[in-house]
Amino acid sequence: MAAAILAHADVLAGVQIADMPGRVEPGAGAIAFAPVMAALARIGRKGLVEAEFNPARAGCEGEQEALAALRRLSLLSSVDPGCGR
């Protein structure tokens, strides 16, 4: 994927991420996201990176793990899922 990003940077418009199998949060599946994010940084990507997935684990714990995964990719700074409220 990183090679495709670098090769087609001139036509890259939208970026949407999820891991696989199962369209789960980054890091819960088989995709290595560090090279993908590095490629986006290398091309100077400043646009939105959308994350559309279902947390791998159900409930509040799954939501917290998904938010932590996005933070590790520097896609999210501070969001509280409101668990326990």
N, C-alpha and C positions, 0 to 999 in steps of 0.2 A: 504494500500500500504506500509506503513512504516513497518508493521509486516512482509510482504513478503520480503522486502529488508533485514531486519535483519535475517530472516530465510534462505535466499538464498545468503547471501553475498559471500560465497565461489565460486559461479558460476556466479556472476553478471559481465557482460562484458560491454555492452553499456547501457547508460541511455539517454533516450529521453523524453522530457516533453512537454505537452500541456494541456490546461484545456478543460473541456467538460461541456455542449454540444457545438459542433461546432468547436472543435480544435482551441480554442482561447488562448490568452496569460494567463499565470498563474495569478490567482486572478480574472479573468473575468468570471469564471464558478463555478462549484460545488466542485472541488477538494481542499482539505486543504493541501497546499504545505509545510507549516511549519513542520509538522511531517515527511514528505517525506525527506525534506532537512536535518532535524535533524538525521534521520536514516542513510542517506548517510554519514554525518559527523561522526556518531557513529561508522560506520564500517571502517572509515578511507579512504573513497573514495577520490582518487586523480585524477581520470581520467576525461575525457570530459563529460559534461552534455550538451546534444544537445537540443536546443529549436526549435521545428518546428511547427509553428502555423500561423494563419492569425489573425491580430489584430481584436478585437471585433468591433472597430469603424474604419470607413474608413478615409483615408487621413492622413495628417501630425499629427493631434491630436491623432489619433489612434496609429500611430507609436511611438509618444512620450509616450503615456500611456503604450504601450507594453515594451518599454525600461525601463520605471520606474518600471514596474512589475519585470523585470529581475534584476534590481538593488536591489530591496527589497529582492530578494532571494540570493543576493550576487553572481549572475552569470555574472554580467556585471559591469564594473567600469565606463568607460567613453566612450560613443559613441554618436556622433551627427548625427541624421538622415538626416541632410542637408535640413531641411524644409525651404522653402522660398528662396532657392538659385537657 
